[in-house]
């Protein structure tokens, strides 16, 4: 497996990017999964000079790049974040009409806009020689989850023929978010995740171990989605089983030793991304003790 870091370098000054890449290179990381998140680092603000700089840093440090396209916070009113106030975000979505990223939206203008944003990100990925983009399946309200799931599937079918050399991996989401709130994002359940990717050659799965742990036994979750035959990336972090805390390894109740043993038995060859730097908190210094400890621990188990 390819062990790497999920990186939020877009939230940091460019002068600090070099340190992030050098730390990853020195510690033997295989890849960085760069978060593409409005307004910090999205298709509308990702300049040619930034792309060239990232390619250069990746080459110099023998690193591969993949991308992680999060639900956007673009044009949100000051003080509102989706993770804090999903209801306010949904009200804001109505005001924005076609300027919100949501591939599951019942508003066709929003859905089409979101598809175009993914296409722009695919274009960026090609320039970065990044073979994979991790995405979420879109958001829903309490009364329209089933129809929203169908819209998300429709969007992925349209993207399947476009993505070609850059593949998309749909991530499973938690039952409760960082603040104990229902994130109202798709997909949560194994059947929904498999439904979204089934028979789509260029659409696969990003298995988030911590998110699965909020639903029950994450290894059972993995065993179910493994049958789809295309888990291309995994996100690793810990929690107590109730909400998406993104804790350091060993700070929650996930049995990492058992999980890593299972992956060795399955001969998993995909990406494995340590995701301890979460986007809902103030960014920490690039070299976090917890992230490097996680890397050391995983290499010992691998």
Buried (B, 14 or more C-beta within 10 A) or exposed (E): BBBBBBBBBBBBEEEEBBBBBBBBBEBEBBBBBBBBBBEBBBBEEBEEEBEEBBBEBBEEBEBBBBBBBBBBBBEBEEEEBBBBBBEBBBEBBEEBEBBBBBBBBBBEEBBBBBBEBBBBBBEBBEEBEBBBBBBBBBBBEEEBBEEBBEBBBBBBEBBBEEBEEBBBBBBBBBBBBBBEBEBBBBBBBBEBBBBBBEEBEBBBBBBBBBBBBBBEEBBEBBEBBBEBEBBBBBBBBBBEBBBBBBBBBEBBEBEBEEBBEBBEEEEBEBBBBBBBBBBEEEBBEBBBEBBBBBBEBBEEEE
